[in-house]
Amino acid sequence: MTEFVLVAGAWLGASAWDEVVPGLRAAGHGAHPVTLTGVGEKSGLPVARQTHVADIVDVVERLDLRDVVLVGHSYSGIPVGQAAERIGDRLARVVFVDASIPADGESFVSTWWQGPAVLEAEIEGNGGFWAPLTAADFEGQGLTEGQIERLVAGSTPHPGASLSDRAVLSRPLGSLPATYVKCLLDGPEPSDDVAELVAEEGWDLVTMKTGHWPMYSRPDELVRVLTGVAAQP
């Protein structure tokens, strides 16, 4: 039995996986959705250096999980990628779902596609938090009106401290066994850093014809992708 530890991206807590967890459990796997400190039901709790990495490692160690597949979506690929090397032989694989990936010494903010100053200003102007997206921001991502309503309702401001937290890696990310899931409505090609990694042995690339939030737009298909990962030797 594979133990899936599921971590959603910015603004979202464990409830983001509500339509994925039942399918994984029905397939005979463990499924453990995580709410990171400072979002969702943990809004208002302080976030310090490496807090989100510690959140993920704590779930694995506290529940004594083995044969673990860490799943990181969007922003959470950064703490998930760091947590993966910290859980040692408990790790089976990492799955990055349309995710940012960590680079030693870099943060989500420092690699922001518009330049770090843009995101820093947005966070500063919102009291140190990244404001959630509005319904209009989800257009073109393969989501129904009801799915967008769930996304908006489940989003809370995201602590800027986690977004500017610089990654700490002790070895090259390419040494981890990993699968990258590229959601094609969010761009037809993976970013350059991801493309380099999926060219390496031990990394796989999977595509989904949906938008950036497949746990909402295509939960059953995402379950099939994840159970396929669990079946890999």
Secondary structure, 3 states (H helix, E strand, C coil): CCEEEEECCCCCCHHHHCCCHHHHHHCCCEEEEECCCCCHHHCCCCCCCCHHHHHHHHHHHHCCCCCEEEEEEHHHHHHHHHHHHHCHHHEEEEEEECCCCCCCCCCCCCCCCCCHHHHHHHHHCCCCEECCCCHHHHCCCCCCHHHHHHHHHHCCCEEHHHHCCCCCCCCCHHHCCEEEEEEHHHCCCCCHHHHHHHCCCCEEEEEECCCCCHHHHCHHHHHHHHHHHHCCC
